[in-house]
């Protein structure tokens, strides 16, 4: 065991991990089926063990996902903009939900921005799959 959690902290980790998705997989971080999932789970455990607030954990988790999957979150920002909503005002918890950050959610959102080539991104074709 690298991080010792109380029962209450473990419950908080499970609650948060169960609501954070990654665009590479269809599962929440509670089922860490790739390196991104394991890294996110470790990050959540570390932050909970240090008494970081849920709000700050979601904000940090979104920052990590954004670095790992920049095109997904550019598409998501574009999606909200088209709906007349300010992406920066959408809660990180909502953005990290299954609706937007799971593989299926990200694919649905990406359809809204089909044809847009985000110039700052390189399409290397990488993924987390083995």
Backbone atoms as SQL, in Angstrom:
CREATE TABLE atoms (id INTEGER PRIMARY KEY, chain TEXT, resi INTEGER, resn TEXT, atom TEXT, x REAL, y REAL, z REAL);
INSERT INTO atoms VALUES
  (1, 'A', 1, 'UNK', 'N', 0.839, -1.183, 0.000),
  (2, 'A', 1, 'UNK', 'CA', 0.000, 0.000, 0.000),
  (3, 'A', 1, 'UNK', 'C', 0.883, 1.246, 0.000),
  (4, 'A', 2, 'UNK', 'N', 0.708, 2.108, -0.976),
  (5, 'A', 2, 'UNK', 'CA', 1.482, 3.341, -1.061),
  (6, 'A', 2, 'UNK', 'C', 0.785, 4.490, -0.349),
  (7, 'A', 3, 'UNK', 'N', -0.530, 4.504, -0.412),
  (8, 'A', 3, 'UNK', 'CA', -1.309, 5.573, 0.207),
  (9, 'A', 3, 'UNK', 'C', -2.304, 4.918, 1.159),
  (10, 'A', 4, 'UNK', 'N', -2.211, 5.259, 2.415),
  (11, 'A', 4, 'UNK', 'CA', -3.142, 4.717, 3.403),
  (12, 'A', 4, 'UNK', 'C', -4.324, 5.659, 3.562),
  (13, 'A', 5, 'UNK', 'N', -5.495, 5.116, 3.337),
  (14, 'A', 5, 'UNK', 'CA', -6.722, 5.900, 3.420),
  (15, 'A', 5, 'UNK', 'C', -7.609, 5.378, 4.540),
  (16, 'A', 6, 'UNK', 'N', -8.318, 6.287, 5.183),
  (17, 'A', 6, 'UNK', 'CA', -9.334, 5.870, 6.136),
  (18, 'A', 6, 'UNK', 'C', -10.520, 5.324, 5.348),
  (19, 'A', 7, 'UNK', 'N', -11.444, 4.684, 6.032),
  (20, 'A', 7, 'UNK', 'CA', -12.645, 4.182, 5.351),
  (21, 'A', 7, 'UNK', 'C', -13.408, 5.326, 4.688),
  (22, 'A', 8, 'UNK', 'N', -13.515, 6.457, 5.388),
  (23, 'A', 8, 'UNK', 'CA', -14.221, 7.613, 4.836),
  (24, 'A', 8, 'UNK', 'C', -13.510, 8.141, 3.593),
  (25, 'A', 9, 'UNK', 'N', -12.185, 8.203, 3.628),
  (26, 'A', 9, 'UNK', 'CA', -11.427, 8.660, 2.462),
  (27, 'A', 9, 'UNK', 'C', -11.592, 7.685, 1.292),
  (28, 'A', 10, 'UNK', 'N', -11.575, 6.382, 1.586),
  (29, 'A', 10, 'UNK', 'CA', -11.741, 5.377, 0.531),
  (30, 'A', 10, 'UNK', 'C', -13.109, 5.525, -0.131),
  (31, 'A', 11, 'UNK', 'N', -14.135, 5.796, 0.669),
  (32, 'A', 11, 'UNK', 'CA', -15.466, 6.007, 0.108),
  (33, 'A', 11, 'UNK', 'C', -15.483, 7.235, -0.795),
  (34, 'A', 12, 'UNK', 'N', -14.773, 8.278, -0.390),
  (35, 'A', 12, 'UNK', 'CA', -14.701, 9.495, -1.215),
  (36, 'A', 12, 'UNK', 'C', -13.987, 9.199, -2.532),
  (37, 'A', 13, 'UNK', 'N', -12.898, 8.437, -2.467),
  (38, 'A', 13, 'UNK', 'CA', -12.177, 8.053, -3.688),
  (39, 'A', 13, 'UNK', 'C', -13.116, 7.295, -4.625),
  (40, 'A', 14, 'UNK', 'N', -13.840, 6.339, -4.088),
  (41, 'A', 14, 'UNK', 'CA', -14.741, 5.531, -4.915),
  (42, 'A', 14, 'UNK', 'C', -15.837, 6.381, -5.541),
  (43, 'A', 15, 'UNK', 'N', -16.370, 7.319, -4.770),
  (44, 'A', 15, 'UNK', 'CA', -17.426, 8.207, -5.288),
  (45, 'A', 15, 'UNK', 'C', -16.890, 9.062, -6.439),
  (46, 'A', 16, 'UNK', 'N', -15.745, 9.676, -6.238),
  (47, 'A', 16, 'UNK', 'CA', -15.170, 10.553, -7.260),
  (48, 'A', 16, 'UNK', 'C', -14.735, 9.741, -8.473),
  (49, 'A', 17, 'UNK', 'N', -14.017, 8.643, -8.235),
  (50, 'A', 17, 'UNK', 'CA', -13.527, 7.809, -9.343),
  (51, 'A', 17, 'UNK', 'C', -14.674, 7.266, -10.183),
  (52, 'A', 18, 'UNK', 'N', -15.806, 6.994, -9.553),
  (53, 'A', 18, 'UNK', 'CA', -16.963, 6.472, -10.276),
  (54, 'A', 18, 'UNK', 'C', -17.630, 7.489, -11.183),
  (55, 'A', 19, 'UNK', 'N', -17.261, 8.754, -11.041),
  (56, 'A', 19, 'UNK', 'CA', -17.904, 9.795, -11.855),
  (57, 'A', 19, 'UNK', 'C', -16.941, 10.478, -12.827),
  (58, 'A', 20, 'UNK', 'N', -15.717, 9.970, -12.915),
  (59, 'A', 20, 'UNK', 'CA', -14.723, 10.547, -13.833),
  (60, 'A', 20, 'UNK', 'C', -14.429, 9.538, -14.941),
  (61, 'A', 21, 'UNK', 'N', -14.602, 9.998, -16.169),
  (62, 'A', 21, 'UNK', 'CA', -14.378, 9.156, -17.348),
  (63, 'A', 21, 'UNK', 'C', -13.217, 9.693, -18.171),
  (64, 'A', 22, 'UNK', 'N', -12.699, 8.823, -19.038),
  (65, 'A', 22, 'UNK', 'CA', -11.644, 9.194, -19.971),
  (66, 'A', 22, 'UNK', 'C', -12.109, 8.838, -21.378),
  (67, 'A', 23, 'UNK', 'N', -11.789, 9.666, -22.363),
  (68, 'A', 23, 'UNK', 'CA', -12.267, 9.418, -23.725),
  (69, 'A', 23, 'UNK', 'C', -11.679, 8.175, -24.394),
  (70, 'A', 24, 'UNK', 'N', -10.641, 7.608, -23.820),
  (71, 'A', 24, 'UNK', 'CA', -10.040, 6.421, -24.421),
  (72, 'A', 24, 'UNK', 'C', -10.822, 5.155, -24.083),
  (73, 'A', 25, 'UNK', 'N', -11.633, 5.212, -23.042),
  (74, 'A', 25, 'UNK', 'CA', -12.315, 4.023, -22.548),
  (75, 'A', 25, 'UNK', 'C', -13.786, 4.328, -22.271),
  (76, 'A', 26, 'UNK', 'N', -14.563, 3.314, -22.149),
  (77, 'A', 26, 'UNK', 'CA', -15.966, 3.502, -21.836),
  (78, 'A', 26, 'UNK', 'C', -16.267, 3.393, -20.355),
  (79, 'A', 27, 'UNK', 'N', -15.232, 3.230, -19.555),
  (80, 'A', 27, 'UNK', 'CA', -15.425, 3.005, -18.131),
  (81, 'A', 27, 'UNK', 'C', -14.991, 4.200, -17.298),
  (82, 'A', 28, 'UNK', 'N', -15.516, 4.237, -16.086),
  (83, 'A', 28, 'UNK', 'CA', -15.089, 5.282, -15.160),
  (84, 'A', 28, 'UNK', 'C', -13.729, 4.917, -14.572),
  (85, 'A', 29, 'UNK', 'N', -13.141, 5.854, -13.882),
  (86, 'A', 29, 'UNK', 'CA', -11.857, 5.633, -13.233),
  (87, 'A', 29, 'UNK', 'C', -11.970, 4.587, -12.133),
  (88, 'A', 30, 'UNK', 'N', -13.174, 4.317, -11.650),
  (89, 'A', 30, 'UNK', 'CA', -13.362, 3.257, -10.659),
  (90, 'A', 30, 'UNK', 'C', -12.999, 1.893, -11.246),
  (91, 'A', 31, 'UNK', 'N', -12.999, 1.791, -12.567),
  (92, 'A', 31, 'UNK', 'CA', -12.543, 0.590, -13.273),
  (93, 'A', 31, 'UNK', 'C', -11.379, 1.028, -14.165),
  (94, 'A', 32, 'UNK', 'N', -10.187, 1.134, -13.592),
  (95, 'A', 32, 'UNK', 'CA', -9.040, 1.696, -14.325),
  (96, 'A', 32, 'UNK', 'C', -8.440, 0.685, -15.307),
  (97, 'A', 33, 'UNK', 'N', -9.021, 0.618, -16.498),
  (98, 'A', 33, 'UNK', 'CA', -8.633, -0.390, -17.477),
  (99, 'A', 33, 'UNK', 'C', -7.530, 0.063, -18.436),
  (100, 'A', 34, 'UNK', 'N', -6.872, 1.187, -18.138),
  (101, 'A', 34, 'UNK', 'CA', -5.758, 1.641, -18.955),
  (102, 'A', 34, 'UNK', 'C', -4.821, 2.466, -18.081),
  (103, 'A', 35, 'UNK', 'N', -3.696, 2.859, -18.634),
  (104, 'A', 35, 'UNK', 'CA', -2.734, 3.656, -17.868),
  (105, 'A', 35, 'UNK', 'C', -3.317, 4.992, -17.439),
  (106, 'A', 36, 'UNK', 'N', -4.142, 5.594, -18.294),
  (107, 'A', 36, 'UNK', 'CA', -4.780, 6.858, -17.915),
  (108, 'A', 36, 'UNK', 'C', -5.657, 6.645, -16.680),
  (109, 'A', 37, 'UNK', 'N', -6.399, 5.566, -16.661),
  (110, 'A', 37, 'UNK', 'CA', -7.274, 5.265, -15.535),
  (111, 'A', 37, 'UNK', 'C', -6.499, 5.012, -14.251),
  (112, 'A', 38, 'UNK', 'N', -5.411, 4.269, -14.356),
  (113, 'A', 38, 'UNK', 'CA', -4.593, 4.007, -13.165),
  (114, 'A', 38, 'UNK', 'C', -3.960, 5.291, -12.650),
  (115, 'A', 39, 'UNK', 'N', -3.471, 6.118, -13.561),
  (116, 'A', 39, 'UNK', 'CA', -2.855, 7.387, -13.154),
  (117, 'A', 39, 'UNK', 'C', -3.890, 8.290, -12.493),
  (118, 'A', 40, 'UNK', 'N', -5.096, 8.339, -13.062),
  (119, 'A', 40, 'UNK', 'CA', -6.149, 9.179, -12.493),
  (120, 'A', 40, 'UNK', 'C', -6.549, 8.660, -11.114),
  (121, 'A', 41, 'UNK', 'N', -6.675, 7.353, -10.974),
  (122, 'A', 41, 'UNK', 'CA', -7.038, 6.781, -9.686),
  (123, 'A', 41, 'UNK', 'C', -5.978, 7.118, -8.630),
  (124, 'A', 42, 'UNK', 'N', -4.710, 6.988, -8.994),
  (125, 'A', 42, 'UNK', 'CA', -3.636, 7.349, -8.067),
  (126, 'A', 42, 'UNK', 'C', -3.680, 8.820, -7.688),
  (127, 'A', 43, 'UNK', 'N', -3.958, 9.670, -8.669),
  (128, 'A', 43, 'UNK', 'CA', -4.065, 11.107, -8.407),
  (129, 'A', 43, 'UNK', 'C', -5.206, 11.391, -7.429),
  (130, 'A', 44, 'UNK', 'N', -6.345, 10.771, -7.651),
  (131, 'A', 44, 'UNK', 'CA', -7.495, 10.969, -6.763),
  (132, 'A', 44, 'UNK', 'C', -7.155, 10.494, -5.350),
  (133, 'A', 45, 'UNK', 'N', -6.553, 9.317, -5.242),
  (134, 'A', 45, 'UNK', 'CA', -6.186, 8.796, -3.923),
  (135, 'A', 45, 'UNK', 'C', -5.222, 9.736, -3.209),
  (136, 'A', 46, 'UNK', 'N', -4.232, 10.218, -3.914),
  (137, 'A', 46, 'UNK', 'CA', -3.254, 11.127, -3.319),
  (138, 'A', 46, 'UNK', 'C', -3.920, 12.410, -2.836),
  (139, 'A', 47, 'UNK', 'N', -4.766, 12.984, -3.668),
  (140, 'A', 47, 'UNK', 'CA', -5.419, 14.245, -3.310),
  (141, 'A', 47, 'UNK', 'C', -6.378, 14.057, -2.133),
  (142, 'A', 48, 'UNK', 'N', -7.126, 12.957, -2.125),
  (143, 'A', 48, 'UNK', 'CA', -8.030, 12.688, -1.009),
  (144, 'A', 48, 'UNK', 'C', -7.222, 12.503, 0.269),
  (145, 'A', 49, 'UNK', 'N', -6.109, 11.788, 0.187),
  (146, 'A', 49, 'UNK', 'CA', -5.295, 11.548, 1.383),
  (147, 'A', 49, 'UNK', 'C', -4.731, 12.843, 1.966),
  (148, 'A', 50, 'UNK', 'N', -4.618, 13.869, 1.135),
  (149, 'A', 50, 'UNK', 'CA', -4.090, 15.158, 1.579),
  (150, 'A', 50, 'UNK', 'C', -5.192, 16.141, 1.969),
  (151, 'A', 51, 'UNK', 'N', -6.443, 15.687, 1.942),
  (152, 'A', 51, 'UNK', 'CA', -7.551, 16.526, 2.371),
  (153, 'A', 51, 'UNK', 'C', -7.985, 17.572, 1.358),
  (154, 'A', 52, 'UNK', 'N', -7.657, 17.374, 0.088),
  (155, 'A', 52, 'UNK', 'CA', -8.052, 18.309, -0.970),
  (156, 'A', 52, 'UNK', 'C', -9.565, 18.200, -1.184),
  (157, 'A', 53, 'UNK', 'N', -10.219, 19.312, -1.435),
  (158, 'A', 53, 'UNK', 'CA', -11.672, 19.321, -1.619),
  (159, 'A', 53, 'UNK', 'C', -12.079, 18.599, -2.905),
  (160, 'A', 54, 'UNK', 'N', -13.320, 18.109, -2.913),
  (161, 'A', 54, 'UNK', 'CA', -13.858, 17.453, -4.117),
  (162, 'A', 54, 'UNK', 'C', -13.781, 18.382, -5.316),
  (163, 'A', 55, 'UNK', 'N', -14.167, 19.627, -5.119),
  (164, 'A', 55, 'UNK', 'CA', -14.160, 20.601, -6.221),
  (165, 'A', 55, 'UNK', 'C', -12.754, 20.726, -6.823),
  (166, 'A', 56, 'UNK', 'N', -11.748, 20.806, -5.978),
  (167, 'A', 56, 'UNK', 'CA', -10.371, 20.931, -6.462),
  (168, 'A', 56, 'UNK', 'C', -9.910, 19.642, -7.145),
  (169, 'A', 57, 'UNK', 'N', -10.370, 18.505, -6.658),
  (170, 'A', 57, 'UNK', 'CA', -9.996, 17.223, -7.279),
  (171, 'A', 57, 'UNK', 'C', -10.579, 17.143, -8.687),
  (172, 'A', 58, 'UNK', 'N', -11.849, 17.510, -8.844),
  (173, 'A', 58, 'UNK', 'CA', -12.460, 17.490, -10.190),
  (174, 'A', 58, 'UNK', 'C', -11.753, 18.470, -11.129),
  (175, 'A', 59, 'UNK', 'N', -11.420, 19.629, -10.631),
  (176, 'A', 59, 'UNK', 'CA', -10.727, 20.628, -11.451),
  (177, 'A', 59, 'UNK', 'C', -9.358, 20.098, -11.894),
  (178, 'A', 60, 'UNK', 'N', -8.643, 19.472, -10.993),
  (179, 'A', 60, 'UNK', 'CA', -7.330, 18.900, -11.321),
  (180, 'A', 60, 'UNK', 'C', -7.470, 17.725, -12.280),
  (181, 'A', 61, 'UNK', 'N', -8.472, 16.879, -12.043),
  (182, 'A', 61, 'UNK', 'CA', -8.705, 15.735, -12.928),
  (183, 'A', 61, 'UNK', 'C', -9.011, 16.195, -14.349),
  (184, 'A', 62, 'UNK', 'N', -9.796, 17.251, -14.476),
  (185, 'A', 62, 'UNK', 'CA', -10.100, 17.793, -15.804),
  (186, 'A', 62, 'UNK', 'C', -8.831, 18.327, -16.468),
  (187, 'A', 63, 'UNK', 'N', -7.966, 18.965, -15.705),
  (188, 'A', 63, 'UNK', 'CA', -6.704, 19.459, -16.270),
  (189, 'A', 63, 'UNK', 'C', -5.876, 18.291, -16.799),
  (190, 'A', 64, 'UNK', 'N', -5.786, 17.204, -16.046),
  (191, 'A', 64, 'UNK', 'CA', -5.026, 16.039, -16.512),
  (192, 'A', 64, 'UNK', 'C', -5.651, 15.464, -17.772),
  (193, 'A', 65, 'UNK', 'N', -6.983, 15.261, -17.783),
  (194, 'A', 65, 'UNK', 'CA', -7.639, 14.728, -18.975),
  (195, 'A', 65, 'UNK', 'C', -7.416, 15.644, -20.177),
  (196, 'A', 66, 'UNK', 'N', -7.442, 16.942, -19.946),
  (197, 'A', 66, 'UNK', 'CA', -7.253, 17.898, -21.044),
  (198, 'A', 66, 'UNK', 'C', -5.861, 17.775, -21.641),
  (199, 'A', 67, 'UNK', 'N', -4.857, 17.551, -20.824),
  (200, 'A', 67, 'UNK', 'CA', -3.498, 17.343, -21.344),
  (201, 'A', 67, 'UNK', 'C', -3.389, 16.019, -22.086),
  (202, 'A', 68, 'UNK', 'N', -4.047, 14.989, -21.572),
  (203, 'A', 68, 'UNK', 'CA', -3.986, 13.684, -22.208),
  (204, 'A', 68, 'UNK', 'C', -4.784, 13.636, -23.503),
  (205, 'A', 69, 'UNK', 'N', -5.908, 14.336, -23.564),
  (206, 'A', 69, 'UNK', 'CA', -6.838, 14.258, -24.697),
  (207, 'A', 69, 'UNK', 'C', -7.262, 15.657, -25.141),
  (208, 'A', 70, 'UNK', 'N', -6.354, 16.483, -25.629),
  (209, 'A', 70, 'UNK', 'CA', -6.694, 17.878, -25.931),
  (210, 'A', 70, 'UNK', 'C', -7.800, 18.040, -26.973),
  (211, 'A', 71, 'UNK', 'N', -7.822, 17.207, -27.990),
  (212, 'A', 71, 'UNK', 'CA', -8.850, 17.350, -29.013),
  (213, 'A', 71, 'UNK', 'C', -10.246, 17.124, -28.444),
  (214, 'A', 72, 'UNK', 'N', -10.375, 16.197, -27.512),
  (215, 'A', 72, 'UNK', 'CA', -11.679, 15.927, -26.895),
  (216, 'A', 72, 'UNK', 'C', -12.219, 17.177, -26.216),
  (217, 'A', 73, 'UNK', 'N', -11.366, 17.875, -25.497),
  (218, 'A', 73, 'UNK', 'CA', -11.849, 19.019, -24.729),
  (219, 'A', 73, 'UNK', 'C', -11.952, 20.285, -25.575),
  (220, 'A', 74, 'UNK', 'N', -11.228, 20.349, -26.684),
  (221, 'A', 74, 'UNK', 'CA', -11.482, 21.417, -27.654),
  (222, 'A', 74, 'UNK', 'C', -12.858, 21.202, -28.281),
  (223, 'A', 75, 'UNK', 'N', -13.161, 19.951, -28.625),
  (224, 'A', 75, 'UNK', 'CA', -14.483, 19.630, -29.172),
  (225, 'A', 75, 'UNK', 'C', -15.588, 19.932, -28.161),
  (226, 'A', 76, 'UNK', 'N', -15.338, 19.626, -26.907),
  (227, 'A', 76, 'UNK', 'CA', -16.336, 19.865, -25.866),
  (228, 'A', 76, 'UNK', 'C', -16.574, 21.362, -25.683),
  (229, 'A', 77, 'UNK', 'N', -15.498, 22.124, -25.681),
  (230, 'A', 77, 'UNK', 'CA', -15.633, 23.586, -25.568),
  (231, 'A', 77, 'UNK', 'C', -16.429, 24.129, -26.754),
  (232, 'A', 78, 'UNK', 'N', -16.141, 23.623, -27.940),
  (233, 'A', 78, 'UNK', 'CA', -16.865, 24.044, -29.145),
  (234, 'A', 78, 'UNK', 'C', -18.343, 23.673, -29.039),
  (235, 'A', 79, 'UNK', 'N', -18.623, 22.479, -28.554),
  (236, 'A', 79, 'UNK', 'CA', -20.002, 22.009, -28.373),
  (237, 'A', 79, 'UNK', 'C', -20.778, 22.963, -27.470),
  (238, 'A', 80, 'UNK', 'N', -20.198, 23.310, -26.331),
  (239, 'A', 80, 'UNK', 'CA', -20.885, 24.225, -25.408),
  (240, 'A', 80, 'UNK', 'C', -21.031, 25.609, -26.023),
  (241, 'A', 81, 'UNK', 'N', -20.014, 26.065, -26.741),
  (242, 'A', 81, 'UNK', 'CA', -20.084, 27.369, -27.386),
  (243, 'A', 81, 'UNK', 'C', -21.246, 27.417, -28.385),
  (244, 'A', 82, 'UNK', 'N', -21.413, 26.346, -29.161),
  (245, 'A', 82, 'UNK', 'CA', -22.520, 26.282, -30.126),
  (246, 'A', 82, 'UNK', 'C', -23.878, 26.343, -29.431),
  (247, 'A', 83, 'UNK', 'N', -23.929, 25.852, -28.198),
  (248, 'A', 83, 'UNK', 'CA', -25.172, 25.887, -27.421),
  (249, 'A', 83, 'UNK', 'C', -25.334, 27.215, -26.684),
  (250, 'A', 84, 'UNK', 'N', -24.361, 28.132, -26.854),
  (251, 'A', 84, 'UNK', 'CA', -24.433, 29.425, -26.193),
  (252, 'A', 84, 'UNK', 'C', -23.993, 29.390, -24.738),
  (253, 'A', 85, 'UNK', 'N', -23.256, 28.350, -24.359),
  (254, 'A', 85, 'UNK', 'CA', -22.785, 28.208, -22.984),
  (255, 'A', 85, 'UNK', 'C', -21.278, 28.434, -22.933),
  (256, 'A', 86, 'UNK', 'N', -20.821, 29.017, -21.858),
  (257, 'A', 86, 'UNK', 'CA', -19.402, 29.281, -21.652),
  (258, 'A', 86, 'UNK', 'C', -18.745, 28.046, -21.041),
  (259, 'A', 87, 'UNK', 'N', -17.871, 27.399, -21.794),
  (260, 'A', 87, 'UNK', 'CA', -17.193, 26.180, -21.342),
  (261, 'A', 87, 'UNK', 'C', -16.500, 26.375, -20.002),
  (262, 'A', 88, 'UNK', 'N', -15.925, 27.537, -19.789),
  (263, 'A', 88, 'UNK', 'CA', -15.193, 27.772, -18.545),
  (264, 'A', 88, 'UNK', 'C', -16.124, 27.824, -17.329),
  (265, 'A', 89, 'UNK', 'N', -17.420, 27.924, -17.575),
  (266, 'A', 89, 'UNK', 'CA', -18.370, 27.968, -16.469),
  (267, 'A', 89, 'UNK', 'C', -19.075, 26.617, -16.235),
  (268, 'A', 90, 'UNK', 'N', -18.799, 25.647, -17.081),
  (269, 'A', 90, 'UNK', 'CA', -19.362, 24.314, -16.893),
  (270, 'A', 90, 'UNK', 'C', -18.549, 23.633, -15.790),
  (271, 'A', 91, 'UNK', 'N', -19.219, 22.974, -14.875),
  (272, 'A', 91, 'UNK', 'CA', -18.486, 22.354, -13.767),
  (273, 'A', 91, 'UNK', 'C', -17.583, 21.235, -14.291),
  (274, 'A', 92, 'UNK', 'N', -16.372, 21.136, -13.756),
  (275, 'A', 92, 'UNK', 'CA', -15.490, 20.042, -14.154),
  (276, 'A', 92, 'UNK', 'C', -16.134, 18.673, -13.949),
  (277, 'A', 93, 'UNK', 'N', -16.934, 18.535, -12.894),
  (278, 'A', 93, 'UNK', 'CA', -17.599, 17.252, -12.653),
  (279, 'A', 93, 'UNK', 'C', -18.508, 16.890, -13.824),
  (280, 'A', 94, 'UNK', 'N', -19.249, 17.860, -14.346),
  (281, 'A', 94, 'UNK', 'CA', -20.124, 17.599, -15.494),
  (282, 'A', 94, 'UNK', 'C', -19.305, 17.270, -16.737),
  (283, 'A', 95, 'UNK', 'N', -18.247, 18.030, -16.957),
  (284, 'A', 95, 'UNK', 'CA', -17.407, 17.801, -18.133),
  (285, 'A', 95, 'UNK', 'C', -16.756, 16.428, -18.094),
  (286, 'A', 96, 'UNK', 'N', -16.411, 15.944, -16.914),
  (287, 'A', 96, 'UNK', 'CA', -15.771, 14.637, -16.757),
  (288, 'A', 96, 'UNK', 'C', -16.766, 13.480, -16.732),
  (289, 'A', 97, 'UNK', 'N', -18.045, 13.786, -16.830),
  (290, 'A', 97, 'UNK', 'CA', -19.078, 12.750, -16.736),
  (291, 'A', 97, 'UNK', 'C', -19.092, 11.857, -17.976),
  (292, 'A', 98, 'UNK', 'N', -19.844, 10.787, -17.859),
  (293, 'A', 98, 'UNK', 'CA', -20.004, 9.838, -18.956),
  (294, 'A', 98, 'UNK', 'C', -20.540, 10.521, -20.216),
  (295, 'A', 99, 'UNK', 'N', -21.390, 11.527, -20.043),
  (296, 'A', 99, 'UNK', 'CA', -21.992, 12.213, -21.189),
  (297, 'A', 99, 'UNK', 'C', -20.970, 12.907, -22.078),
  (298, 'A', 100, 'UNK', 'N', -19.863, 13.359, -21.510),
  (299, 'A', 100, 'UNK', 'CA', -18.893, 14.129, -22.274),
  (300, 'A', 100, 'UNK', 'C', -17.522, 13.475, -22.371),
  (301, 'A', 101, 'UNK', 'N', -17.093, 12.758, -21.346),
  (302, 'A', 101, 'UNK', 'CA', -15.705, 12.292, -21.299),
  (303, 'A', 101, 'UNK', 'C', -15.513, 10.797, -21.495),
  (304, 'A', 102, 'UNK', 'N', -16.568, 10.006, -21.554),
  (305, 'A', 102, 'UNK', 'CA', -16.384, 8.592, -21.876),
  (306, 'A', 102, 'UNK', 'C', -16.093, 8.474, -23.370),
  (307, 'A', 103, 'UNK', 'N', -15.697, 7.309, -23.802),
  (308, 'A', 103, 'UNK', 'CA', -15.423, 7.107, -25.229),
  (309, 'A', 103, 'UNK', 'C', -16.664, 7.438, -26.064),
  (310, 'A', 104, 'UNK', 'N', -17.818, 6.933, -25.655),
  (311, 'A', 104, 'UNK', 'CA', -19.045, 7.198, -26.414),
  (312, 'A', 104, 'UNK', 'C', -19.458, 8.667, -26.325),
  (313, 'A', 105, 'UNK', 'N', -19.344, 9.243, -25.147),
  (314, 'A', 105, 'UNK', 'CA', -19.686, 10.656, -24.982),
  (315, 'A', 105, 'UNK', 'C', -18.806, 11.543, -25.835),
  (316, 'A', 106, 'UNK', 'N', -17.513, 11.268, -25.825),
  (317, 'A', 106, 'UNK', 'CA', -16.571, 12.066, -26.612),
  (318, 'A', 106, 'UNK', 'C', -16.847, 11.917, -28.105),
  (319, 'A', 107, 'UNK', 'N', -17.200, 10.711, -28.548),
  (320, 'A', 107, 'UNK', 'CA', -17.527, 10.500, -29.962),
  (321, 'A', 107, 'UNK', 'C', -18.770, 11.282, -30.359),
  (322, 'A', 108, 'UNK', 'N', -19.764, 11.288, -29.496),
  (323, 'A', 108, 'UNK', 'CA', -20.996, 12.040, -29.770),
  (324, 'A', 108, 'UNK', 'C', -20.695, 13.529, -29.884),
  (325, 'A', 109, 'UNK', 'N', -19.908, 14.054, -28.956),
  (326, 'A', 109, 'UNK', 'CA', -19.551, 15.471, -28.963),
  (327, 'A', 109, 'UNK', 'C', -18.695, 15.795, -30.187),
  (328, 'A', 110, 'UNK', 'N', -17.793, 14.884, -30.551),
  (329, 'A', 110, 'UNK', 'CA', -16.907, 15.115, -31.702),
  (330, 'A', 110, 'UNK', 'C', -17.697, 15.289, -33.000),
  (331, 'A', 111, 'UNK', 'N', -18.838, 14.645, -33.110),
  (332, 'A', 111, 'UNK', 'CA', -19.665, 14.782, -34.309),
  (333, 'A', 111, 'UNK', 'C', -20.118, 16.223, -34.508),
  (334, 'A', 112, 'UNK', 'N', -20.254, 16.951, -33.406),
  (335, 'A', 112, 'UNK', 'CA', -20.653, 18.362, -33.474),
  (336, 'A', 112, 'UNK', 'C', -19.574, 19.237, -34.115),
  (337, 'A', 113, 'UNK', 'N', -18.329, 18.779, -34.050),
  (338, 'A', 113, 'UNK', 'CA', -17.231, 19.589, -34.591),
  (339, 'A', 113, 'UNK', 'C', -16.542, 18.892, -35.760),
  (340, 'A', 114, 'UNK', 'N', -17.251, 17.991, -36.425),
  (341, 'A', 114, 'UNK', 'CA', -16.677, 17.307, -37.584),
  (342, 'A', 114, 'UNK', 'C', -16.193, 18.324, -38.611),
  (343, 'A', 115, 'UNK', 'N', -15.037, 18.050, -39.137),
  (344, 'A', 115, 'UNK', 'CA', -14.473, 18.916, -40.161),
  (345, 'A', 115, 'UNK', 'C', -13.528, 19.969, -39.607),
  (346, 'A', 116, 'UNK', 'N', -13.589, 20.214, -38.315),
  (347, 'A', 116, 'UNK', 'CA', -12.666, 21.195, -37.727),
  (348, 'A', 116, 'UNK', 'C', -11.326, 20.521, -37.498),
  (349, 'A', 117, 'UNK', 'N', -10.290, 21.141, -37.979),
  (350, 'A', 117, 'UNK', 'CA', -8.927, 20.662, -37.749),
  (351, 'A', 117, 'UNK', 'C', -8.286, 21.580, -36.723),
  (352, 'A', 118, 'UNK', 'N', -8.082, 21.078, -35.528),
  (353, 'A', 118, 'UNK', 'CA', -7.455, 21.885, -34.485),
  (354, 'A', 118, 'UNK', 'C', -5.976, 22.006, -34.821),
  (355, 'A', 119, 'UNK', 'N', -5.506, 23.193, -35.233),
  (356, 'A', 119, 'UNK', 'CA', -4.151, 23.349, -35.769),
  (357, 'A', 119, 'UNK', 'C', -3.029, 23.045, -34.790),
  (358, 'A', 120, 'UNK', 'N', -3.248, 23.177, -33.518),
  (359, 'A', 120, 'UNK', 'CA', -2.176, 22.971, -32.551),
  (360, 'A', 120, 'UNK', 'C', -1.945, 21.493, -32.243),
  (361, 'A', 121, 'UNK', 'N', -2.815, 20.618, -32.742),
  (362, 'A', 121, 'UNK', 'CA', -2.713, 19.213, -32.402),
  (363, 'A', 121, 'UNK', 'C', -2.058, 18.415, -33.510),
  (364, 'A', 122, 'UNK', 'N', -1.299, 17.434, -33.100),
  (365, 'A', 122, 'UNK', 'CA', -0.708, 16.506, -34.048),
  (366, 'A', 122, 'UNK', 'C', -1.488, 15.208, -33.969),
  (367, 'A', 123, 'UNK', 'N', -1.886, 14.674, -35.076),
  (368, 'A', 123, 'UNK', 'CA', -2.591, 13.399, -35.084),
  (369, 'A', 123, 'UNK', 'C', -1.594, 12.272, -35.295),
  (370, 'A', 124, 'UNK', 'N', -1.044, 11.785, -34.187),
  (371, 'A', 124, 'UNK', 'CA', -0.072, 10.691, -34.257),
  (372, 'A', 124, 'UNK', 'C', -0.760, 9.335, -34.253),
  (373, 'A', 125, 'UNK', 'N', -2.070, 9.326, -34.000),
  (374, 'A', 125, 'UNK', 'CA', -2.790, 8.073, -33.981),
  (375, 'A', 125, 'UNK', 'C', -2.555, 7.254, -32.737),
  (376, 'A', 126, 'UNK', 'N', -2.003, 7.832, -31.701),
  (377, 'A', 126, 'UNK', 'CA', -1.723, 7.104, -30.478),
  (378, 'A', 126, 'UNK', 'C', -2.983, 6.805, -29.691),
  (379, 'A', 127, 'UNK', 'N', -2.900, 5.783, -28.882),
  (380, 'A', 127, 'UNK', 'CA', -4.005, 5.443, -28.002),
  (381, 'A', 127, 'UNK', 'C', -3.434, 4.776, -26.763),
  (382, 'A', 128, 'UNK', 'N', -4.303, 4.427, -25.840),
  (383, 'A', 128, 'UNK', 'CA', -3.834, 3.769, -24.626),
  (384, 'A', 128, 'UNK', 'C', -3.949, 2.270, -24.732),
  (385, 'A', 129, 'UNK', 'N', -4.480, 1.756, -25.834),
  (386, 'A', 129, 'UNK', 'CA', -4.677, 0.328, -25.975),
  (387, 'A', 129, 'UNK', 'C', -3.373, -0.450, -26.092),
  (388, 'A', 130, 'UNK', 'N', -3.404, -1.666, -25.602),
  (389, 'A', 130, 'UNK', 'CA', -2.202, -2.503, -25.656),
  (390, 'A', 130, 'UNK', 'C', -2.029, -3.082, -27.052);
